[in-house]
């Protein structure tokens, strides 16, 4: 017997199938979409290409660090330039290998090295011929895996470029294990007689170098490119291009477009955020069977996305940023010294090497700028002034976000 609710679901399904469609190509609004034309990043594309150009002549390019806030086009530009070089390889006599990995996708240093090795053609299963190198998914030491990768580069005379996206997360993986793979990578060319290895690091964190071994910094950042935030006008032009491809004609009001650009521009000029906001607003408008995406659809989408923003932000933070948010929540007097003492206890419990108090103070200021914590200067009379921090998010939100992460089991 069919229930009334089942009838309702069938009617809802029919209305979706037969209703108005505003979005004709949802892929264009997805974060993985690769536009043919990357607007307002001509200078950055040229700089990245110039930096990598020596590899086309069989020379080793300088190591390159690329900085910029999320949604400023860093990964898009690098991937585009890599594609241009790959297309040129067909007519090039030098063996070139361009390898890309996002360190945030890898939970361990071992997994990151396996990802790099597999793109060099190193198998993860034992080959039939015993003289072929292979890297099992587990079981070897970090140094053994690294040696196999270097051996493969030398054996094939590869001019290799390792692109490590969100390299700041790799710095956190290094701090967890004490295995400074970045130091080994930046010194690899001392061992490579034929071929070369260049590192391109992409980071959202302008200060991540402060967490690195001083010996790594000079060799890693031989060249640097900073991607500026998009302004409201630039975001509007980016959205107009996406609307042309993703929506049916005349389905987004100008006022909705302006509001979407303004809201994203207010949040550090994040193009990815602007496109997500437009997509969610379009989906809301379709569900309502509206003829157009209007201002109130953008507002509704913004409210919906804000609800998940805190959870998403916490998940994106490094281990030490999460520990400091927890430390602020656990503190009673909220002074920097007390927060640092709690943070050190947390590090001890989970067997992590703590950061310096100077670095912790910097991270607290960054978390304050992001809105996750609030800071207030307090006068102590003859003892001068100090800063007190309080959390702007609830302890329950932290628990719900981190409860499935085993590393926090002993401190939540």
C-alpha positions in Angstrom: 0.0 0.0 0.0 1.4 3.3 -1.1 1.5 5.9 1.8 0.5 9.6 1.4 4.2 10.5 2.0 5.3 8.2 -0.9 2.8 10.0 -3.1 4.3 13.3 -1.9 7.8 12.1 -2.8 6.7 11.1 -6.3 5.1 14.5 -6.8 8.2 16.2 -5.6 10.3 14.1 -8.0 8.0 14.9 -10.9 8.1 18.6 -10.1 12.0 18.5 -10.0 12.1 16.7 -13.4 9.5 18.9 -15.1 10.3 22.2 -13.3 12.3 25.2 -14.3 16.1 24.7 -14.7 18.3 27.7 -14.2 21.7 25.9 -14.1 22.5 24.3 -17.4 26.1 23.1 -16.4 26.8 22.5 -12.8 30.4 21.4 -13.4 31.3 25.0 -14.2 30.4 25.9 -10.6 32.4 23.1 -9.0 35.7 23.8 -7.3 37.5 21.3 -9.6 36.4 23.2 -12.8 39.4 24.4 -14.9 38.5 27.6 -16.9 40.1 28.2 -20.3 40.8 31.8 -19.3 42.0 32.6 -15.8 40.9 36.2 -15.3 43.1 38.8 -13.6 46.1 36.5 -13.2 48.1 37.3 -16.3 51.1 38.6 -14.4 51.2 35.6 -12.1 50.9 33.2 -15.0 53.9 34.8 -16.7 56.0 34.7 -13.6 55.3 31.0 -13.0 56.1 30.2 -16.6 59.3 32.2 -16.5 60.3 30.5 -13.3 59.9 27.1 -14.8 61.1 27.8 -18.3 64.7 26.6 -17.7 63.4 23.0 -17.6 62.6 23.2 -21.3 66.3 23.7 -22.0 67.4 20.9 -19.8 68.4 23.1 -16.9 67.1 23.0 -13.3 64.6 25.8 -12.5 64.8 27.5 -9.1 62.7 26.3 -6.3 59.5 28.4 -6.1 57.1 29.3 -3.3 53.7 30.6 -4.1 51.6 32.4 -1.5 48.1 33.7 -1.4 44.8 33.5 0.5 42.4 30.7 -0.4 40.5 31.3 -3.7 43.1 33.6 -5.3 43.9 31.3 -8.2 47.2 29.8 -7.1 46.5 26.2 -8.0 44.7 27.1 -11.2 47.6 29.1 -12.5 50.2 26.4 -11.6 48.2 23.6 -13.2 47.7 25.7 -16.3 51.4 26.4 -16.7 52.2 22.7 -16.0 49.8 21.7 -18.8 51.5 24.2 -21.2 54.8 22.6 -20.4 53.5 19.1 -20.7 52.1 19.9 -24.2 55.5 21.2 -25.1 57.3 18.1 -23.9 56.2 16.2 -27.0 58.7 18.2 -29.1 61.4 18.3 -26.4 64.3 15.9 -26.2 64.8 16.2 -22.5 63.0 13.8 -20.2 60.7 15.9 -18.0 58.5 14.8 -15.2 55.9 17.1 -13.6 54.4 15.7 -10.5 51.5 17.3 -8.5 50.3 16.4 -5.0 48.2 18.1 -2.4 49.7 17.4 1.0 46.4 17.9 2.7 45.1 14.8 0.9 47.8 12.7 2.5 47.6 11.8 6.2 51.2 10.7 6.4 54.6 11.5 5.0 54.8 8.0 3.7 51.6 8.4 1.8 52.8 11.7 0.3 56.0 10.1 -0.9 54.1 7.1 -2.4 51.9 9.6 -4.3 55.0 11.4 -5.7 56.7 8.0 -6.5 53.7 6.6 -8.4 53.6 9.6 -10.7 57.3 8.9 -11.5 56.2 5.5 -12.6 57.3 3.6 -9.5 55.0 0.6 -8.9 53.3 -0.2 -5.6 53.3 -3.9 -6.2 56.4 -6.1 -6.5 57.4 -6.4 -10.2 58.2 -9.6 -11.9 61.8 -8.5 -12.5 63.7 -8.3 -9.3 65.9 -5.4 -10.5 63.0 -3.0 -10.7 62.3 -0.7 -7.8 58.9 -0.6 -6.2 57.3 1.1 -3.1 54.8 -0.9 -1.1 51.9 1.1 0.4 53.4 0.4 3.8 56.4 -1.2 5.3 59.5 0.8 4.3 61.2 3.6 6.2 60.8 7.2 5.0 64.5 7.4 4.1 64.2 4.1 2.0 61.2 5.5 0.1 63.0 8.8 -0.5 66.1 6.9 -1.8 64.1 4.9 -4.3 62.6 8.1 -5.6 66.0 9.8 -6.1 67.4 6.6 -7.6 64.5 6.6 -10.2 65.2 10.2 -11.1 68.9 9.5 -11.6 68.2 6.2 -13.5 65.9 8.0 -16.0 67.7 11.3 -16.2 64.4 13.0 -15.2 64.2 16.8 -15.0 61.6 16.6 -12.2 59.3 19.2 -10.7 57.5 18.3 -7.5 54.5 20.6 -7.0 53.3 20.4 -3.4 50.0 22.1 -2.9 49.2 23.3 0.7 52.8 22.8 1.6 52.2 24.3 5.0 50.3 21.0 5.8 53.5 19.1 4.9 55.3 21.3 7.5 52.8 20.0 10.1 53.4 16.4 9.0 57.1 17.0 9.5 56.5 18.4 13.0 54.5 15.2 13.9 57.2 12.8 12.8 60.4 14.7 13.1 61.3 13.4 9.6 62.3 16.6 7.7 61.6 15.4 4.2 61.7 19.0 3.0 65.3 19.2 4.0 66.1 16.1 2.0 64.1 17.3 -1.0 65.9 20.6 -1.1 69.3 18.9 -0.9 68.4 16.2 -3.4 70.3 17.8 -6.3 73.6 17.3 -4.5 73.0 13.5 -5.1 71.5 13.8 -8.6 74.2 13.6 -11.2 72.0 13.3 -14.3 68.6 15.1 -14.1 67.3 17.5 -11.5 64.6 18.0 -8.9 62.8 21.3 -8.4 60.2 22.0 -5.7 57.1 24.3 -6.2 55.3 24.9 -2.9 51.8 26.4 -2.8 50.6 27.8 0.5 47.7 29.8 2.0 49.9 30.7 5.0 52.4 33.5 4.5 54.1 32.7 7.8 54.5 28.9 7.4 58.2 29.3 6.7 58.7 30.2 10.4 57.9 26.6 11.2 60.7 25.2 9.0 64.3 24.4 9.7 66.4 27.5 9.0 68.6 25.3 6.7 65.5 24.6 4.5 64.2 28.2 4.1 67.0 29.6 1.9 67.1 26.7 -0.5 63.3 26.2 -0.7 62.4 29.8 -1.4 64.8 30.7 -4.2 62.0 32.5 -5.9 58.6 33.7 -4.4 55.3 34.8 -5.9 52.5 36.3 -3.9 49.0 36.2 -5.3 47.0 39.2 -4.2 43.3 39.0 -3.2 40.7 39.7 -5.8 38.8 42.9 -5.4 35.0 43.2 -5.8 35.2 44.4 -9.4 37.4 41.4 -10.4 35.2 39.0 -8.5 32.2 40.3 -10.4 33.9 39.7 -13.8 34.9 36.2 -12.7 31.2 35.5 -11.8 29.9 37.0 -15.0 32.1 34.5 -17.0 30.9 31.5 -14.9 27.2 32.7 -15.2 27.5 32.7 -19.0 28.7 29.1 -19.0 26.7 27.7 -16.1 23.3 29.4 -16.2 20.6 29.8 -18.8 20.5 33.4 -20.3 19.0 36.2 -18.1 18.6 34.0 -15.1 20.7 35.9 -12.5 19.6 39.4 -11.5 22.2 42.1 -11.6 21.5 43.0 -8.0 22.1 39.4 -7.0 25.4 39.4 -8.9 26.5 42.6 -7.2 25.6 41.3 -3.7 27.4 38.0 -4.4 30.6 39.9 -5.4 30.4 42.2 -2.5 30.0 39.5 0.1 32.9 37.5 -1.3 35.0 40.6 -1.6 34.4 41.4 2.0 35.8 38.0 2.9 39.4 38.3 1.6 38.6 38.3 -2.1 38.0 34.6 -2.3 36.8 33.7 -5.8 36.0 30.1 -4.8 33.8 31.3 -2.1 32.0 33.7 -4.5 31.4 30.8 -7.0 30.1 28.5 -4.2 27.7 31.2 -3.0 26.4 31.7 -6.5 25.9 27.9 -6.9 24.0 27.5 -3.6 21.8 30.5 -4.5 21.1 29.0 -7.9 20.1 25.7 -6.3 17.8 27.5 -3.8 16.2 29.4 -6.6 15.6 26.2 -8.6 14.0 24.5 -5.6 11.6 27.4 -5.3 10.9 27.3 -9.1 11.9 30.9 -9.4 12.5 32.4 -12.8 15.7 34.1 -11.7 18.4 34.1 -9.0 17.5 37.1 -6.8 19.1 39.0 -4.0 17.2 37.1 -1.3 18.5 33.8 -2.8 22.1 35.1 -2.3 21.2 36.1 1.3 19.7 32.7 2.0 22.7 30.9 0.5 25.1 33.1 2.5 23.2 32.2 5.8 23.3 28.5 4.9 27.0 28.6 4.1 27.8 30.6 7.3 26.3 27.8 9.4 28.8 25.3 8.1 31.7 27.8 8.0 33.0 27.3 11.5 33.1 23.5 11.2 34.8 23.8 7.8 37.3 26.3 9.1 38.3 24.2 12.1 38.8 21.1 9.9 41.1 23.1 7.6 43.3 24.4 10.4 46.7 22.8 11.2 47.1 20.6 14.2 48.7 23.4 16.3 46.0 25.9 15.4 43.4 23.3 16.6 45.3 22.8 19.8 45.5 26.5 20.4 41.7 27.0 19.9 41.2 24.2 22.5 43.7 25.9 24.8 41.8 29.1 24.7 38.6 27.2 25.5 40.2 25.5 28.4 41.9 28.6 29.9 40.4 30.3 32.9 42.1 33.7 32.9 42.6 33.7 29.1 46.1 35.3 29.2 48.6 34.4 26.6 51.0 32.8 29.1 48.2 30.5 30.5 47.1 29.6 27.0 50.7 28.7 26.1 51.0 26.5 29.2 47.9 24.6 28.4 49.0 24.2 24.8 52.3 22.7 25.9 50.5 20.2 28.1 48.3 19.2 25.1 51.4 18.7 22.9 53.0 16.6 25.6 49.9 14.4 25.8 49.8 13.7 22.1 53.6 13.5 21.7 54.0 16.6 19.6 56.9 19.1 19.7 55.5 22.4 20.8 56.0 25.6 18.8 57.8 28.6 20.4 55.8 31.1 22.4 56.6 33.8 19.8 55.1 31.6 17.0 52.1 30.7 19.2 51.5 34.5 19.8 51.5 35.0 16.0 49.0 32.1 15.4 46.7 33.5 18.1 46.7 36.9 16.2 46.0 35.0 12.9 43.1 33.1 14.6 41.8 36.5 15.9 41.8 37.9 12.4 39.8 34.9 11.2 37.2 35.5 13.8 37.7 32.1 15.6 38.9 33.9 18.8 38.6 37.4 20.2 41.5 39.4 21.7 41.3 42.3 24.1 44.2 44.4 25.5 44.1 44.6 29.3 45.9 47.2 31.4 47.8 45.8 34.4 48.8 49.1 35.9 52.5 49.3 36.7 52.9 45.8 35.2 52.0 47.1 31.7 49.5 45.7 29.3 48.6 42.2 28.2 46.2 40.5 25.9 43.3 38.3 26.9 41.7 35.8 24.4 38.3 34.3 24.4 36.8 31.9 21.9 34.0 33.0 19.6 32.9 29.3 19.0 31.4 26.9 21.5 33.2 24.0 23.1 30.5 21.7 21.7 31.2 22.8 18.2 34.9 21.9 18.7 33.9 18.5 20.2 31.6 17.7 17.3 34.2 18.7 14.8 37.2 16.9 16.3 35.6 13.9 18.0 36.4 11.5 15.2 40.0 12.5 15.0 41.9 10.0 17.1 44.8 12.4 18.0 42.4 14.5 20.1 40.8 11.6 22.1 43.0 12.2 25.2 42.4 16.0 25.4 38.8 16.6 24.4 
